[in-house]
């Protein structure tokens, strides 16, 4: 037997290690999932907000609790993901005017639409509901909704 060959499969150690690394990398990337769409064991995130604490113009940062922003406009309350659609980096709010991705300088307006690339797709809008009537707002980070949906 020559040095560096796997006696079971007849392949070199380097090829074996490369195959293992590729398998692990595929699993870590979610097997082809869209960047920023990671499975979450608890996709529903209960916020500290209620309808009463969210007047039009409000923007609340929930990046640490679920990677989203909770906002209100004249039509109601909505949530957008805080994950850039270009490469999956975290976006930051820009003084209530929109969002900026520091990785490659993509910019989005307050509704999540791309205003400057390289991102090509808008930020995902997420489902929002009240836990109980008048109670805490709950954001489902695993469920995308149309951009005009509000509660």
C-alpha positions in Angstrom: 0.0 0.0 0.0 1.4 3.4 -0.9 1.5 6.3 1.6 -1.4 8.6 1.7 -4.1 6.2 0.3 -7.2 5.3 2.1 -7.1 1.5 2.2 -10.9 1.3 2.2 -11.7 3.6 -0.8 -8.4 3.8 -2.5 -8.4 7.6 -2.6 -5.6 9.9 -1.4 -5.8 11.6 1.9 -6.0 15.0 0.3 -9.0 14.1 -1.9 -10.7 12.5 1.1 -10.2 15.7 3.2 -11.4 17.9 0.3 -14.5 15.9 0.0 -15.2 16.1 3.7 -14.7 19.9 3.6 -17.1 20.3 0.7 -19.7 18.2 2.5 -19.4 20.3 5.6 -19.5 23.6 3.7 -22.6 22.6 1.9 -24.3 21.7 5.2 -23.2 25.0 6.8 -24.6 27.0 3.9 -28.0 25.5 4.1 -27.7 23.3 1.0 -28.4 26.1 -1.5 -30.7 28.3 0.6 -31.0 32.0 -0.3 -28.5 34.1 1.6 -29.9 35.5 4.8 -32.7 32.8 5.0 -31.5 30.7 7.8 -33.8 28.2 9.5 -34.7 29.3 13.0 -35.9 26.9 15.7 -38.2 29.7 17.0 -39.2 31.8 14.0 -41.8 33.8 15.9 -40.2 36.7 17.8 -42.3 38.4 20.5 -41.3 42.1 20.6 -41.6 44.6 23.4 -43.9 46.7 21.2 -47.7 47.0 20.9 -49.8 49.0 18.4 -49.9 51.8 21.0 -46.1 52.1 21.1 -45.7 52.2 17.3 -47.1 55.5 15.9 -46.4 56.3 12.3 -42.7 57.1 11.7 -41.5 54.6 14.4 -38.5 52.3 13.6 -37.4 49.7 16.2 -34.2 47.8 15.8 -34.5 44.0 16.5 -31.3 42.9 14.9 -30.1 41.2 18.1 -33.4 39.5 18.8 -34.3 38.2 15.4 -32.5 40.1 12.6 -35.4 42.5 11.6 -36.6 46.0 11.9 -40.2 46.7 13.1 -41.7 49.9 11.6 -44.9 51.9 11.3 -46.1 54.2 8.6 -49.5 55.8 7.8 -50.8 52.4 6.6 -49.8 50.4 9.7 -47.1 48.3 11.2 -44.7 46.1 9.2 -41.3 44.4 9.6 -38.4 43.9 7.2 -35.5 41.6 7.5 -32.1 43.2 8.5 -30.3 40.9 6.1 -29.0 42.3 2.9 -30.2 40.5 -0.2 -26.8 40.8 -1.9 -24.5 38.7 0.3 -26.3 38.3 3.6 -24.6 41.0 5.7 -26.5 42.9 8.4 -28.0 46.2 7.3 -28.2 49.3 9.5 -30.9 51.9 9.8 -29.9 55.3 8.4 -31.7 57.8 10.7 -35.1 56.5 9.8 -34.6 57.2 6.1 -33.7 53.7 5.0 -31.0 51.1 5.4 -27.4 50.7 4.5 -25.3 47.6 4.1 -21.7 48.3 5.1 -20.3 45.2 3.3 -20.8 46.4 -0.3 -22.7 49.7 0.1 -26.1 48.6 -1.0 -28.9 50.9 0.2 -32.6 50.5 0.7 -35.4 52.9 1.3 -37.6 52.7 4.4 -39.9 50.2 2.5 -37.0 48.0 1.8 -36.7 48.7 -1.9 -33.1 48.9 -3.4 -32.0 52.5 -4.0 -28.3 51.7 -4.7 -26.7 48.3 -5.6 -25.1 45.9 -5.9 -28.2 44.3 -4.2 -30.8 43.5 -6.8 -33.7 42.4 -4.6 -35.7 44.3 -1.9 -35.4 43.4 1.8 -37.9 40.7 2.7 -41.1 41.8 4.5 -42.0 39.6 7.4 -45.4 38.6 8.9 -46.5 40.6 11.9 -49.4 39.9 14.3 -50.6 40.7 17.8 -50.0 38.0 20.4 -53.4 39.0 21.8 -55.7 41.8 20.9 -53.9 45.0 21.9 -50.9 42.9 23.1 -47.3 42.4 22.1 -46.4 42.4 18.4 -45.0 39.1 17.1 -42.8 38.9 14.0 -42.5 35.6 12.1 -39.0 35.7 10.7 -39.7 32.5 8.7 -42.7 33.9 6.8 -42.4 36.4 4.0 -45.4 38.6 3.2 -46.1 41.1 0.4 -44.4 44.5 0.8 -47.7 46.3 1.2 -49.0 44.1 4.1 -49.6 46.0 7.3 -51.4 45.3 10.6 
